[in-house]
Structures are given as C-alpha cells and as structure tokens.
C-alpha cells in the first residue's frame, strides 16, 4: 500500500500554488475554442486564481450608498440641478470577459442614476459609450448592456457610440504640461455634469483612463498608445510602474480641471463560470467524477464542431459575476478604493520567477467579443495582457521562454478587424520592429479613408488599432528570449510573429528546456478565471 501521507491531498487547499507531483492529475487547459488535457512535468508550479469573493448583498443598495457617500465630491443628488445638461459615459463591451449575466451592472447603475435625474428635473440626458477607437457596439449589444426599458427610451438619439472621427463631434481642451493633446467628445465637453459608469475588470481599467482614453481621439491617444510608453511600463496593472497610467493621468487631470466628472466604479469577483461549466474554475485535484465527465463531454463536443460553431457556443455562455464593490466620486480617491478591492480578488503571491512560463490562451479577448481571436489578438493576449498580469516583476525571467497554447490559425473577421488583415499580411513580413511600424505606417492606417468609414459607419476597429495591439506586446517581446506556440496548426503564422511552433505542449517544453537548460523551472498560469501574480 502507498504510505498514509500520500493518500492525503497532494496540495494545500488554501494555497493557489500547486507543485506538480507524480500523483497530480492532468490539467484542463484552454486552447482557443477547445481544450487540452495535459500532464505536466514533475516540479511544474501551477498557479490558480483565488476563489471568488462574496458579492455585495444588494447591488442597487450599494450603488445608492456609494453615490450618496462619494470620495472627494458632493453626493450625486446635490450635483443635479433642474435644466442642466448631463451625460452618462459608459464602458463598452470589451469588459468584462465573457459578458456578464443580465442585468449587467451598468444597467443597474443607470437605472438608479436616471431615476435620480428624473426626480431632480434633469431631462437633458445622453448616454455615450466610451468605445474610443474600438468598434461601435451593435444595436443588440447595446440593448443587452442597459436593458430594454432604457434602450427603448434613449436609443438612438440619446444613446449612441462615441465617434472619434466625427469632425463636428470632438473638441480640444487645453494641453497637458507635456504639450499632449486633450480632445474629448463634444457632447461630453459641453455637459454640466458627466457621470462615468465603469466596470473595473482588471486594475488597468478605470481611474483617469476612463475619460482620458474612452471619449478621446487618435490625436490624443497617440501620446500614450505608442511603443516608447509601453517599453517604459513595467506592468500595466500597477499604476506606479506604468508610464501608460502616468500619461493617462496627465490627460485625465486636465479633463478633471475643466469638466465636472462624477465616477461610479465597480469591481467584480472572478466567478467566470456558472453551470454547466463551473468545474473549469476548480483545481483538477478537486474534480468529482461528474466534473471529469462534463469536461470530457465539453472537450469532445467542441472538437467535433466547426470552429465558428464552437465559438458561438462559448460566446453564448455568460459569466455569473458578482459585484464586490461600488465606489463613487472624484477620479483618484475613487480609483484607489477600486484598486484595493481588485487586487484583493486577483493577486496571488508567488516566490520567484520561472525560466519557462505556460499561458493557455482562451477563445476571447477584449477585442474579439462575438468575433475571432486572430493572430494579432493571440499575440496581445500572450505578450501583452497575460505577461503583464503581475505586480513587482513578470512571472517569466528575463530571457526566459513563454509557451502559448493556441491553434494560431490564420483567420480574421473582415467586419470587425479589416485593418488587421493588411497589417498582418503586408507589414509584418517587412518588419516586426514597433518603432519602424509606428514611424513608417501608423499615420497611413490611421487616416485611411476606407478604415475611417468602416469605423464610423460599420462595426470595425479603427484603422490604427492593430498597431496598438502590436505595441501592447512590446515589453513582453523585449523581455523574453523565445516564444513557442504549442499546437499551432500551421507554420506561417508563428513565423510571421517571430515565434517557434510545436505540435504538442510536451514538445514545446522540451524545446524550452533545450534553450534554458534541463533544470529550468516551469510555471503554468491557469487563466481563466482572472489571476495576477505578486512575484517576490
């Protein structure tokens, strides 16, 4: 018989860090629109998300309390005056991921705010989606976000997407101390009061970024959406280590000094999976026999479906997030409370960096909701967002190896991502140097009349957006020594991105060990649900 001690669980139930041993079960890992089941080498450190925090018992009560006890401002009801012009600016569909079950918390906030406006004699109210250079949300997406009652009352004349290319719809405020352009939506700029409705899905959301990015234009965004800023940002998720945050703050401060902005920020827990996929949030050590059967059934079903159908199935499963906090008031003190609550949910302390880090890449990103995770978006998930899910230092050592799990297919959505297609197939064969791309081609794509038209009248990301996606992976590219995409179904996509490819995860680990040494340390970051590491 095995010694009694080995019959006990091979890990600490309270710990989010599990070291792989001989008796450890195989891991269920996202692989695009499907899943892999993989045995990891003994000694591999697997980092799991924290369990979901408890939600507030009554969301609308929490909203009312926050707007009546704001940080650094008078209560919202005291700011409302009959006949005033008020604009609610709302975070777009890029957060949360996947979309939350209805009612969306943005709907709950708007129901409280709009009722208060009606009671206060404020009837000149517009709802503007802060989509910046993201695609316009569709009519169906807009209705789902705010609910049928608000949609019917405000759409389309008083509920609409921000248009950064409308020549009559933008206005410039004074410049920052660094001569940065501060341009905002004209309706927003001419309002007596702006209420910003936020979902803080990760710590880089919210704060000055809300107004400083959400309702501005290319002329303003180019001051911080550039390779130099990204290289100077040690982590997007930690304000003090982010040049992106610093520059947004300069722009946001000018906005705050010119306009009256009342922020309502919300935090969610990481309850990303409800029935029937709740087992995906568990450690495999905790799987019941029913969980194992459900996983095998899900994996088998997705493997037999055409990719588009599998994507549709996964996108149709909303996430049962709970609201864990509502904070309101002035930008900085409100966001400070939001960050504190956000880190409480996401941050897992780990000891030391690893030579090799494995990132399973799921089917969705902030820029592919109801669409396709194309090669540039796979790149931004691995080298941009997942690489930056840290405080302190990255999980992977300088010069180490990142292994991404994804089919890396050459597939693009021509409706949402037309400029991505040209960027990927025309520009990357010439150069992957972000500085060269910025100086030689960025303005051409930003001003391309076809891309401007598709952004304004269709549901396409702005022509310059693929550049931002490439820049977003810049500090990851500068840091790692090699990227391997395990399970890539072709050779040319990894080659264009500057990556190696293998058929399997085992082969990728062998290649990474050949690069880093046989004794190389390995970590797997189990995303999703969302997790951040605090590397000591």
N, C-alpha and C positions, 0 to 999 in steps of 0.2 A: 504493500500500500504506500501511497505518497505520504510523506511526513505531514502531520496535522497542520503545521503552519502554512503549507502550500495549499491547503483546502480553503483557507481564508481568502478573502478578496485580494487580488494582487495589486491593489491601489487603495489610496485613502479616499473615502467617499467625499470628503470635504475639499480635497485638492482638485484643482483644474489642470494639473500637470501629471501625466501618467507616463511612466517609463516602460517601454515595451519589454516584456519578458517572454520566455518560451511558451508560457501558457496564455499569452494575450490573444484575444480574438482578432480576426481580420477587421480592418476598418472600412466603413461605408463612406465613400468619398465622392463628392460632386465631380462630374466630368462633362461639363456643358449641359446638354439636355438629358444626360444619362448619369449613371453611377458606376463606379468601380468598387470592387471588394478586394482589398489588398492586405496581405501580410507584410508587416514592416520589419526591418532588421532589428534584432535584439539590441536594446540600448537606445532606440529612437525615442525622442521625447515628443509626446503628443500633447498639445496644448488645447484644452477645451474651453468654450465660453463659460462664463459664470451662469448660474441658474437665474431665471427671470426674477427681477424684483417684483414685489407686490405693487399692483396699481392703486391709484387713489380710489377710495370707495365710491365717490360720486364726481364724475368728470365735470359736470356743469357747476357744481358747488365749488370745485377747485378753481374753475375759471373765474367765477364771480368773486371768490375771495382774493384771487391774485389781482384782478383789475380794481378792486376796492382797497388793496393794500400794496400798491406798486412800489418799486425801488426807485427812489430819486425823483419822483414826479407826483403830481396830484392824482387822486383817483380818476378813473376814466369818466365817470359821470360828471365830475366837476369841470372837465375839459370840454364837454359838449355844450354848445350854445345853439339856440334856435336859428335856423337860416344859414348855418355855417356849411362849408364845403368839406366833406370828409371822404377819404379814400382808404379802403382796406386793401393792402398789398398782401398777396398770399403765395407761399411757397408752392412751386409747381410739382409735377408728377414724378420728378427724379427722386423724391423721398416720400415715404420710406420704401424699402425694398424687402419683399414684394409689397404691393399696395396693401393697406390695412383693411380689415373688415369694416363694413359700414355700420354706424355712421363714422366717417372719417373725423378725426379730432378737429380738423379745420372747419368742418360743418358745425360741430358743437360750439366752437368759439364764435363763428359768425352768427349763429342763432342768438347767442347771448348779446353780442355787440349790436347787432341790427335791431333787436328788441329794445335795447337801451337807447339807441339812436331815435327810434320811433317815439319812445316815451319822452325824449328830450327835445322833440321838434326838429330833429335833423333829418331832412329828407333828400338832400343833395348828396347821395352816397354812390360811389362807384367801387367795384371790386376788380382789381387788376392782378393778373397772375404774373409773378416775378420770374419769368422764364428767360430773361437776359437774351443770350444768343442760343438758347435751347430751342427745340422745335415748339411750335404752337400746339397746345393741347387740343384734342378733338372735342366735338360737342358732347359725345358720350362720356369722355373722361372728365370733362368739366362738370357735367351733371352728377356723376358719381361722387366727385370730391365735395360738393357743397350740398347735395340733396336736391330733390325735385322741387320743393317749395321755393328755396332761394333761387335756384336756376330759373324757374318759370317767372319769377318776379324781376330778375335783373338781366338775364341773357336776352339779346346780345348787346343791347345799347349800353348797359351799365355793368356788365360782367364780361371781361374780354382779356385776351392775352396782351402783354406788353409787346410793343413793336419797336425794336431798337433802330430800325431803318426808316421809320416814318419821319420825313423831313420837317413836318409840322408838329410832330408829337414829342419832340425832345427839346430840352432847354439846358443851357450850361450855367452852372453856379460859379462862384469864384474858384480859382485853382488852389491846390494844396501848397504848402510851404516848399514842396519839391517840384512845383510847376506841373503837377499832374492834373489832367482834365477831369472835372467832376460834372458829368452830364446825367440828367435824370429825366424820367418820363414827365412830360409837360403837365398832365393832369395831376400827377403826384406833387410836382413842384408848386402848383397853384392852389393846393389844398390848404385849408386852415389847420387840419389835423390829419395825420397819417397813422393808421393802426396796422402794424405789421404782424401777420399771422404766420407763425413759424412752427415747423416740426424739426426738432434737433435730433436727427437720426445718428449722426456721428459728431464728435466735438468740433470738426471744422465748419459745421453749419452754424448759422445764427450769428449773433453779435453784429459787428459792423459789416460783415459780409452780406447780410440780408439786403440792405439798401444799397451798399457800395458795389454790389455785383448784380443783384436781381432786376433792378429797373434802370440800368445804365446802358451804354452802347459800346461799340468797338473802340472808339477813340479813348474812352475811359478805361476799359478793360485791358487794353494793351499795355498799360503801365505795370500791371502785376501778372497778367497771363503771358509770361514770356520765360525763356529758358534761364536767364540770369536769376530771376526771382526764385524759380524752382530750385536751382542749384544752391541758393542761399537759404533754403528751407530744410532744416534737419528733420522736421516732421510736420506734416500738415495738421496733425491732431493736437499739437501742443503750442499754444499761442506764442509763448516766449521763445520758441525755437523756429518760428515760421516767419520768413520775410513776406510771404503771401499775406499773413494776418496783419503784419505791420503796415503794409501798403494799403490794404483794405481799411485799416483803422484810420489812416490819414484822410482817405477819401470819405469814410463814414463820419469822421469828426466834422468835416466841412458841411456835410449834409445835416448833421445834428445842430450845428451852429446856425444854419439857415432855415431849416424846416422843423416843425414840431412833430416828432415821431414817437409814438407810444408802442413799444414792442410787447407782444404776447408770445412767449416762447414755451414750448412744451417738450418734455422728454418722454421717451417710450422705453419699455423694457425690451428684451430681446426674444420675446415669445414669437418667434418667426413661424413656427409650425404648429398647426392645430390638427385635429383629426381630419383625415386618416393618416397624416404623415408626422405625427408628433414624436415618433420614435427617432426621427432624424436629429432631434435636439439632445438625445441621450448619449452617454458613453456606451460603447458596444458591450462593455462588461455588464451593463445593466439591462441589456436586451432580454425580454422574455421570449419564449418560443413563438408567441403571436407576433412580436416585433420582427423576429427574423423572417417569419413567413411573409409579413407585409412588405418588408424590404425586398425580398426576392421577387414577390409579385410585382412591385413597383418597377424594379430594375428590368424584369423580363418584359413587362408591358411597354415601357419606354423604348427598349431596344428593338421592339418589333414595329413601332410606329414610325412613319416618315418624320423627319426632323421637325418640319413645320407643325405637324400634329402634336408631337411631344412637347414642343414649345408652347403650343396653345393650351395643352393640359396643365402644364406647370404654371403658366401665367394666370390660369383660372382659379388657382388656389390662393385666396387672400390670407394674409397673416393676422392672427388674433392678438396683435399687440395690445398691451395695457398702457394707459397714460400713467407715468410715475411721478410727474411733477408739472406744475404750471406756474410760470413766473412772468411778471409783467413790470413795465415801467421804462426807465431810461436804458439806453443801449448797454453800457458797460456793467453796471451793477446787476442788471437782469441776467446778462450772459454769464457773469461769474457764477451765479447760482445754478444756471443751466449746466455749465461745465462740471461743476462739482457733482451734480446728480448723474450726469452722463458717464463720468469716469467711474463712479460707484458701480454702475452696471457693467461696464465693458472691460475695465482694466484687470489683467491677471499678472501678478508678479512672477517673473522667471529669473533664474540665476544664469547669467552668462549668455553670450551669443553662440550661434552654431555655424559650423563650416558649410553645412548644406541645409536648406530650408525648403519644404514642400508646401505649395499652395494649391489646393483643389479649387478650380475656377467654376463657379456655378453658371446657370443659364442667363442670369440677369445682371445688369449694371445700372447706374443712374441714367445712362444714356441709351438704354436699349429696352425700356419698358414697352411691352407689346410689340417688340421688334426682335432683331437678330444681334447676337453678340459677335460682331465682325472682328477681323484680326486686330484692328487698332484698339478696339474695346477690350479684347483679351489682354493686349499689351498694357492698357491703362489700369486694368484690374490687378494684374500681377506686379508690375514695376511701379505703378502709381499708388493705388489705394492700399492693396494688401501689404506692400513693402512699407508703407507709412503708417500702418496700424500699430504705432508704438509711442511710448514716451521714453525719453532718455536717448537710447541708441537703437538702431534697427536690430531685428532678431538675427539676421544673417551677418556674418563677419565681413569686414572689408576684403574684397577679392574672393568672396565665397561664391557658392553656386545656388541659384534658385531653380527649382523644378516646378513647372506649372503643369497641371493636369487638365488638358482640354484637347478636343479634336483638331483645333486650329484650322477649321475649314475656310476656304476662300468664298465666303458668302456675305453679301451686303444687301441692305434694304434700300432700294433705289428711291423710295418715297422719303424715308427719314434721313438717310445718310448719303445723298448724291455726291457731295464734295469729298467724302471719304474714299469713294471709289477711285477718283482721279488722284488723290493724294497717295493712296497705297500703290497703285499700278504705274503712275507716272513719276512721282517724286522719289519714293524710297529706292527704286532701282538706281537713281542718280546719287543720292546721299542720305545717310541717316543722321547727319550732324544737325542738331537742333538749331545752332546758330546760323548755319548756312540756309537752312529751310526758312528761318524767320526772315533773314535779310533779303533772300532772293525771291521767295514765293508768297509770303504771308499776305502782303498787300494785294497781290493779284487775286488771290482766292477771296479775300475779304470784300473786294469791290466788284467781283464778277457779277454782272447784272443778272445772269441766269440764276445763280445761287441766291442773290438777294431776293429775287422774285419768288423762288421756291420757299425761302424762309418766311416771307411776308404773307404769301397767299396760299401756301401749301402747309405741309407739316414736316418741313425739313429743318435740320440743324443748320445754323448759319454756315456760310462757305468757309469761314476761318476755323470752325470748331475742330476739324481733325488735327490742326496744328496744336491746339490746346491739349488734345488727347496725347499727342506725341510728346509735347513738353512735360506733361504730367508725369511721365515715366523717366524724366531726365535724371533726377538724383538717384533713382534705382539703377539706371544704366551706368552712371558714373561710379557707383559703389560696388556692384557685383563683378566677379571675374568671368562668370559664364551663366547663361540661361539655357535650360534644356526644357523642351515641351514634350512631355511623355504622352504617348497616344496620339500624336499628330498624324492625321490621315493623309498628308501629302508632304512633299519636300520643299515646295517653293514658298509657302507662307512662312515657315520658320526661317528660311534662308533670307527672305526679304527683311524680316525683323531682326536679323543678326543672331539668331538662336540656333542651337543644335536641336535635333529631334531623335527620339527613340520610339519604338513600338510600344514598349511597356514601361511601367514605373520601375521595375527591377533593373531593367537595362539602364534607365536614367540614373539610378542610384549607383550602379557600377561605374558608369562614365564619370559621375561626380566624384566618386572615391578615387578614380584614377587621376583626376585633376587636383583634388585636395589632399590625397593620402588615404591609405587604408584605415587609419584610425580616426578619420574625420567624424565629427559629431553631427547628428542629424536631428532636426526638429520638424514636426508637421503641425501647421496651424489649422485647426479644424474650423473653417469658415464654410458655411454659415451654421448657427446664428453669429451675429457680430461679436468680435472679440478684439481687444487690444492688449499688447504686452507692455509691461513695465520692466525693462531689462536692466538688471543690476550688474 
